[in-house]
Amino acid sequence: MDQCENIFFINIINKIIKKYEISSFLIAISGGQDSIFLIKLIETFRKYESIIQKIEYIYIDHQWKKESEKQVEYLINYLKPKKAISIYQIKKTTISENQSRIYRYHAIINHAIRYNYEAIITAHTNTDKIETFLQNVTRGTSLEGATSLNIQRKINKTVHIFRPLIYKNRHEIIFLCRKYLLPIWSDATNYNYNIKRNRIRNEIIPYLTKYINKKFENNLNHFIRNCYYDHEFIKQEIIKKYIKIKHTKYIALDYALIQYEHIVIKTKILQLFIYHNFRIYANLEIIKKLIKHINFNTKNIKHQFLWQSLKFNIYKKWIYITI
C-alpha cells in the first residue's frame, strides 16, 4: 500500500481513537470496491498500530440476487486469514433502497450494541455523499437530511459511526483497487435502474458533469460543506435557547420567550423539545398545529390537543406535555 495512503488513513483512525477513546471497531462491509479497499486499509493499519483491542467485520445480505451465496463465500474466503465476520441475511427481500437501508442499519447498530462495539466503520465515499444529497433533495429533505453523510455521527452514548473514506471519491477508489490488484466483486444490482440511486450515479451525475458544469461534483461538495456548517451553527443556537426556556422540573417550555421568534427557530425548538423528552420526531404538520395554538392562546384559557400518545397543554405562558 502506498505510504501516503497509509499515513492519511492512519492519521484519521488515530484521531478517531484518541478523540472518542475508541478501543473496538465493527467494520460494515458490502463486498464492493469501497469495502474491499477499506478492508485493505484496516488490515494495513493493524500492522502499524496495535491499539485497537477488538475488530470484527459485518455483512448484511439482502438476498436480492441469485449469486448472493457466492458473494458471501467470496467475502468469507477473502477475510478468512484475517479476522472474524458476522453475516446477517434479511429474509424479507425488497427492492426499496430506503427500506433496505433501514434494515441494514438496524442490524449493524443492534449488533454493535449487543457485542459492545464503540465504533462502526463504513466505506462511504465522497461520491456516496453527493448521491445521498441528490436523493434526499428529491424527497424534500431538510438542511439536516441534506448534510447527513459526514465523517462522524453519534448513535447513542457509547456508539459512533465513522466514515474515514468520505474524503475519497469513487474514481480514486477504483484506481487504488486496480493499482493494488484487489479482488472486486462485480455487482449486477448496481445497474438495476429500478433503484433510484443507480440512475443518480450512472445518468444524472455524469449528465450534469458533462453538459452543465465539469466541476459539478467539486462545486456541490462546497455547497454541502457550507450547508453543514450553517446547520451546525443553527443547531447550537437552538440548543442554547432550548436550555434557557425549558422547565427545570417538568416537561414544559416557556413559550412566551419564543412566541415572537422566527418560524424556523420556533419549529426547531419545539421539535427538539418533543424529541429530547420522548424520542419522537414531530413532523411539520404537528408543529404547525402547535404553533397555531400558541399564537391564538389567551393567558386565561387552557388549550389542549392530542397527538399520538401525547397530550399538549397550553396555559398562560407554558406549554407542557403529559402522556
N, C-alpha and C positions, 0 to 999 in steps of 0.2 A: 504494500500500500504506500502511496506517495507520502513523503514526510510532511508536506504542507497539510494534506488531508488529515493525517494523524494528529498533528498539533492543533488544528482547528477544532476537530471533534473532541479531542481530549480536554481542551480548554473549556468547551461548552459543558461537557459532562462534569468536569471538576467544579465548575462554578455552580452547577445544579446541586451537586453533593454537598458542597460547603455552605451554600446559602440556605438550603432547605434541610440540611442534616439528613440526607438520604443514605440508607445502607442496603436497601433491597429494591431491585428493579424487576418489573414484569414487562417483557418486550412483546408488544402486539404486532403480529406479522400477518401478511396476506398471501405471500408467495410470489408477489410481483417483483419487478426490478427494484423498486424503492425498498421493499422489505429485505431482499437479498443483500442489497448494499448496506442497509442498517445492520444486519447480522454480521457482515464482514467488519464493519467499524466497531461494533460492540466487542467482538472477539479480539480484534486488534487492540482495543483499549484495555482489555483484561490482561494482555501480555505486558503492557507498560505499567498498569496500576492494579493493585490488589485490595483496594479499599472498599469495594462493594462486597458485602457479605453473602448476598443471595441474589441469583438471577434465574429467571425462568421465562421461556417463550410461550406464547399463547396464540392459537389459531382458531378462528371461527369459520366452520364450514357451512355455508348456506345451502349446499346441495342444489345449486342452480343448474349444474351441467353434468353430463354423463361421466366425464372424466374426473369428478370430484375426488373419488377414492384414490386415483392415481396421483393427483396433486398432493393429497395428504401423505401418501407413501414417499413422494419426492421430497417433501419437507422433512419428514422423519429421517430419511436417509442422509439428507444434507446436514441435519443437526445432530445426528447420532454420535459422532465423535466429540461433540461439544457439550451442550447442557440439556436439561430436561425441557420437554414441551408438553403442554396440555392442549387437547383438541376438543372443541365443543361442536356438536352438529345440531343445527336448527331444523327440527322436523317439519315445522310449518313453513314450507317454502313460499316465497313471494317475490314478485318482480319489482315491487315498490322499493326503490333505493332508500327512501326515508325510513320506511318501516324496518327494513333490513339493518340500517344504521342503528336504529333504536335497540333492536335485538342484540346486535353486536356489542354496542357499548354497555348494555346492561350485563351481558355475560362477562365481559372483561372486567368491569368495575366490581361486580359481585365476587369474582374470583380474587381480585386484588384485596378486597376487604376480608374475605374468608381466610386467606392464607397470609395476611399481614404484610402485604407489599406496600411500600410507601410511595412508589413512583411507577406510573405506567408510561412506557416509552412507545410512541407510534412513529411510523415512517412517512408522515405527511410532509410534503414538499411545498415550495412556494407556488408551484403550479396548482396543487390542490387548494391552496389558499385563494387563488384567483377564481378557480372553478366554483368553489363554495360561495364566494362572494356573489358571482353572477347568478348562481342557482337561488340563493337566498333573496336576492333583489327581485327576481321574477316571482317569488312567493309573497312579496310585500313585507319584507322584514324590517326590523327596527335598526337603529345605529348599532346596537349591541350584537344583533344577529349578523350584520354585515361585516363585523370585525371579530367574529367568534374564533377563528382559527389562528391562534397565536402560539408562541413557543411554550407558554406555560398556562395551565388553568388548574385551579384548586377544586377538587371534587367534594371533599369534606375535611375534617380537622386533621386527618392523617394521610390522605391520598391525594397526589397531584398527577396531572397528565403533562408530559413534556414532549415536545416535537423538535428534536435537535437538527432535523434536516430541513426545517422550514425556510432556511436561507438558500437552499439549493433548488433549482428548477428541474423539470423532468429531463430536459435535453442534457444537462450536466450529469445527471444520474445515469442516463443511458450511456453516455461517453465513458464514464468511470467503470460501469459494469463491463463494457466491452474491453476497456483497457486492461482490467484485471481478470478477464476471462471468467466472470462469474456466471453460473448457470441460471438462466432466466426462463421461467415458465411462460409460454405464450398463452394468454387467457383470451379465449374467443368472446367472452361476455363483454370485453372492452369495446367490441364492435357491434354490440346489440343496441340499435338506435331506439328501442323502446325504453331504454334507460336514458333519461334526460341528460345526465352528466356526460354521457358519451357524445351526445350532439354538441354540447358546450365545448368539450375537449377537441373533438375532431372536425367540427364545422364552424361554430361561432367564433372561437378564439382565432383560428387560422384566417378566417374571412376578415375579421376586424384588423388583424395584424397586416394582412396583405393589401387590403383596399382602403382602410380608414387611416391607420397610423402604424408605422413599422415599430414604433416604441410603445405600442398599446399596453403590453404587459408591464413594462417598466413604469409607465405613467399611472397605470391602475394601482400598482404597488405603492406609489407615493400617495395616491388618494386614500387607499385603505389604511396606510400608516397614519395619515393626518386624521382620518375619522376615528381611529383607535385612540389617539391622544386626546381628541376632543371629547370622546365618550368617557375616557378615564377622568378627565377634569370634571365633567358634569356629574359623574358618579360620586366622586369625592365630595363635591359641594352638596349633593343630595344627602349623603350620609351625615355630613355635618349639621345640616338643617334638621334632619330627622331626629338626631340625638337631642337637639335642643328642644324640640316640640313634643316629643313622646312623653307619656306619663311615666314617672319613676316606679310606680307600683302596679298600675292596671294596664290592660291592653287598650290604650287610649291615646288620642292625639289632640293637641290644642289647635284645632283647625283655623281659629281666628288669626293665627300667626302666618297662615299660608293662603288665606282667603283671597288676597289681592296679588298673589304671586302669579307669574306667567303660567299658562296652562300646562306647559311641559314640566315645570317644577312640581306643580300640584299632582300631576299624573304620576310622576316617578316616585314622589314621596308616599303617595297612597299605595302604589304597587309594592314599594319596599315595606311599608307598614304591614300589609297583609302577608307578604312572603316571609318576613322576619319572624312573625308570630305563628304562622300556620303552614309554612312551606307550600303555599298555594299561589300560583301565578294568576293574578287578576287581569283579564283581558281589557281592552279599551272600552268595550261596551259597558261593563260593570263599573269601571272607573268614571265614565261619563255620567252614569246614573248617580253615582255617589257625589260627584261634584255638583250635579244639578240640585240634589237635596241640600247640599251645603250652601249653595248660592241663594236658595229661596228659604232658608231657615230663618225663623224669628226666635229670639232668645227664650221666649216663654212657651214655645210649642215644641213638643218632642216628636221627632221623626224616626220611624223605624221601617226597615225593609229587609227581606231575607234574600240570601244568595248562597246556594249550596247548603251547607250546614251552619252557615254563619248568620248572625243577626246584627245588623248595623244600627246603632242607636246614635242619633244626633240631637244633642240637647245643650242649650246655652252655647258655650264656646268649645265643647268637647264632642268628638266622635269616638265612640268606643264599641268594641265588638264582644258579643257573647256567643256561646255555642248553643 
